[in-house]
Amino acid sequence: MQYYKHTDLKEKSKFFPRSMISAEISTFDKMVTREMEKMKIGKKNNLSKKEREALDELREDDSIIIKPADKGGGIVILSTERYEEESLKILNDPETYIKLRKDPTEDIAAKFHQYLDEGEMTGILNDKEHKYLKILHPQRPTFYHLPKVHKDPENPPGRPIISGINSISSRVSEYIDKLLQPIVLRTKYHLKDTLSAIQELEKVSWQEDHILVTCDVKSLYSNIPHKEGMESIKKHLEGETDIPSEQKEFILQGIKLILENNYFSFNKEFYLQKKGTAMGTRFAPSFANLYMSTWEENITENK
């Protein structure tokens, strides 16, 4: 918690008639001010000196990696060797990732800048939008994984995450997500949370022969085929009357650009994700929800 120096009431008195400030209040203010001046003002630390020293040692220890657990809110400490083994196990999947020979940032940035410049020239983006979306000095996305200790506490598999803050595609992804989110909310099988699921189930008239079935998709984000994912987005956009056709095409071009240029670095090496979309990019949840909505509709309509 940060403490701030108290402002002397005399400084405020010039804004108010002196008659409005009683002697009692003035005396109280002086007493409080004197007491606060005796205190050491600054950030309050609830750790002891030894605890702070131990924390600093952990930060500087290159032999371990500390990450939050994928689920449950816990903290996981892994040896650096074990963490990197799992990272490379994920990245060495040839169906999902490919190692690049060099840093592709400059080439990919040129593609995104051209895309945004065309968007401004055609009037899809105004000047303010164009300036915001066009990142002139992008950060390189980085890879890390979160240990899934709920699946294996001894040798937890990792959930891959791409940290793309201020990357070349980050704001385009944000822009697309803003446009896709309302569509997600209107899909036939959308459930906001557990409470909404319970409310929907309460509407069902259960019979003795009914069976409740659930399913889960393994590594959904990284398993969505680009072609089928794009077709799903296109299908949902076709039903939107409030979005001009030119903007619909612009959205699809942006999604294709993000999916096909989803690169990142790990241990000074660069990789490209060939399939699916990365955990961490802004529009990924909307992209996955719309893809699964199409899949669910196909399953239920062809029963």
N, C-alpha and C positions, 0 to 999 in steps of 0.2 A: 504494500500500500504506500502511496506517495503522500507525504504531508506537505502542506503549503503554508508559507508564512502568513500570519494574520495581518490584515490591513488595519492600521491605527485609525480609530474613529475620528481623530482630528482631521485626517485627510478627507474624510467624507463630510465633515461639518461645513465646508465651504459651499456645499450644494444644498444645505438645509439651514433654516434660521436657527440660531443658537438656542432659542426658547424651546425648540422641539427636542433638544438633547438634554435629558435630565442629568443632574450631578451624579446620581446613583449609577446610571448607565455608563457615564464617562469614567467613573472610578473603577467599575467592573472591567471595562475595556482595558484600562491601564494595568490592572492586576493580571488579567489573562495574557496580555502582551508580554509582560515581564516574565511570566512563567514559561511561555512558549519560547522566549529568547534563550532561556536556560537549557531548553531541550536541544538535542542534536537533531537538526532537521535533515531529512533525507529519506532514502528508501529503507523501509523496515524489513529486516531479514529474519525469518523465523527459524533459521538453521543455526546450529552452534558452529563455532570455529572449526571443530574437527569434522563436522558434517559437510561444511563448505569445502574443506580441503579434500575430503573423500570424493565429493562430486566433481571437483576439478580434476582429480586423478582419473576418474572414469572417463571424463571428456577427452583426456589426452591419451588414453589407452588405445593404441591402434590394433590390439589383438582381439578386441570385442566390438560388436555392433549392437546398439540399443535401438529397438523399434517398438512401436505400439503393436499389440496383437491385432490381427485382422478383425476379430470380433471379441466382444466382452470387455473392452476397455482396459485390458491388462498391459503390462510392459514385458517385453521379451528381450533377453540378453543372449546373443549368439556369438560364437567365435567368428572372427572375420573370415577364417577359412571355410567354415560351414556356411556362412551367409553367401560368400562368393560362389561356392559350389552350387547352391540352390539357384542363384541368379543365372549362372551359366547353363544350368540344366534347363531353365525356362527359355533362355535366349538361343540355345542350340536346337530348338525345335524348328526344323527346316520348312515346315508347312506354315509357320506363323511369322518367323523372323529371318532376315538375311543380313549378314555383316557387310558393311559398305567399305570401300577402299579409302575413302577420304571424307572429310567434313562437308556435307551437302548444303550447309546453311545458306551460302551465297546463291546457289542455283535455285533453291526452293524459295528463297525470299523474292527473287526476280519473278517467279511464277505468280506468287501472291500479289505482288505489286501491280503486275500487268492485269490480273483479275480485278483488283479494286479500281484501277484507273479506268478500265472499261466500264465498270459499274457506275462510276461518276460521269463518264462521257455520255452514257445512255440515259442518265437521269434517274437510275435506280437508287443511287446514293447521292445525298446532298453533300455540300462541301464539309460540313461539320462531321457527318458520318464517315466520310472518306478519310479525313485527317485522323479520326480516332482509330479506325480499323487498320490503317496503314502504319505498321510498326517499322521504323527506320533502323533501329538498332536492336534486333531481336536477341533474346537469350536462347541458348541451346537447351532443348528439353533433356531431362536426365531420367534414368531408369532406377527404380528401387523396388523392393517387394516387401509385403507385410506377411509375417509368419502366421499360418493358419493353425494355431495351437489347439483349436477346437477339434481338428481332424487328427492331429498327431502331435502330442505334447513333447515327444522325444526328438523326432525329426520332422518338424512342421514343414509342409509344402508352402510355397510362397504365392501370394496374390500379386501379380505384376501391376505396378503403378508407374505412369509417366508424369513427372512433374514438368508441366509446360507453361509455368507462369511467365508472362511476357515473351512467350515464343512467337514465332512468325504467324502461327495459325490461331493463337489464343483468343484474339478479339473477333476474328471471323467466326470461330466456334461459338463465342458468346452471342454474336449477332444471329446466327442460325438458330441457336437454342431459344432465343427470345421469340422467334417466329414459330418454332415447332411446339413449344410447351402448351399453348392453348389448344392445339390440335390433339395432343396427347390426352388432355382432360376430357375431350369430347369422344374419345374412342369407346367402342361398345363395351369392352371388358375392363375398363380402367377402374382400379381400386386405389384410393388415396392412401389408406393405411389399414391396420388390423381392425379398427373400429368400423370402418366402412364395409369391410368384408363381413363382419358379424351382422351388421344392419341388413346387408343383402341376403345373407343366409336366413335371417328371420322372416323374410318375405316368401321363402320357399315352403311349399306344402309337402312335407316329407312323407314318403310312402315306405312300406316295409322292404320293398325291393330296391330302394335307392342306395347308391354307394357314393360316398364322398371321395373324390380322387384329386390328388395334387401332383404336380411335377416340378422339377427343377432342371435348369439348363446348366450344364457344366461349362464354366468359363465363358459365359454368354458373350461378354464384350469382345473377346478375342476370337470368337468362333462364328460371328456373323459374316457370311460371304458378302463381299462388296456388291456384286451384281444384284443379288436378291434383296440386300438392304436398300440399295438405291431404288429398285423397283417398288419396294414397299413405301418409301417416302414419296415417290412420284404418284403412286395411287392415292395416298392420303391428301397430297396437295391438289390433286384434280378436283376434289370435292370442296375446296375452299374458294368461295366466291369473293371474299374480301381481299384476296391477294392477287394483284395483276399477273397476267401470264408471264410477262418479262421478269418479274421478281421471282416467280416460281422457278423459272429456268436458272436464274442467278443463284438461288438457294441450292439447287441440284448441282450446279457447277462448283459451288463452294464446298459442298459435302464431298464431292468426288476429289477435289483438290486436297482436302484434309486427309481423306482415307488413303490416297495414293502417295502422300508425302509425309506419312506419320513416322518421322525419324526421331532418334534420341541417342544419347551417349551413355556409356557405362565403362568405367575404368579406361578412359581415353580412347575407347573404340566406339565406332558409330554403327548403328543398326537401323533397319527399316522394317516396320511391321507390315507384312503382306496381306494379312487377313484380319477382319474385324476392326474394331476401333479401340483406342487405348483407354484404360481406366485412368481418369484424370482429365481428359479433354472435356470441355464444358457441355457440348451437345450430345455426348455419348449416352446418357440416360434416356433422353428423348428419342434418339436414333434406335436404341435397343427396345424401348417401349413400343414404338410404332412398328418395328419389325415383328415383335412378338404378337402385337395386335392382329396383324395380317395373318400370321401363322395360326393364331387361335380361331380367327374367323374361318379360315380354310378347313380347319379340323371340325368345327361345329357344323358348318354348312354342308360338309360332305359326309356326315355321320350316317 
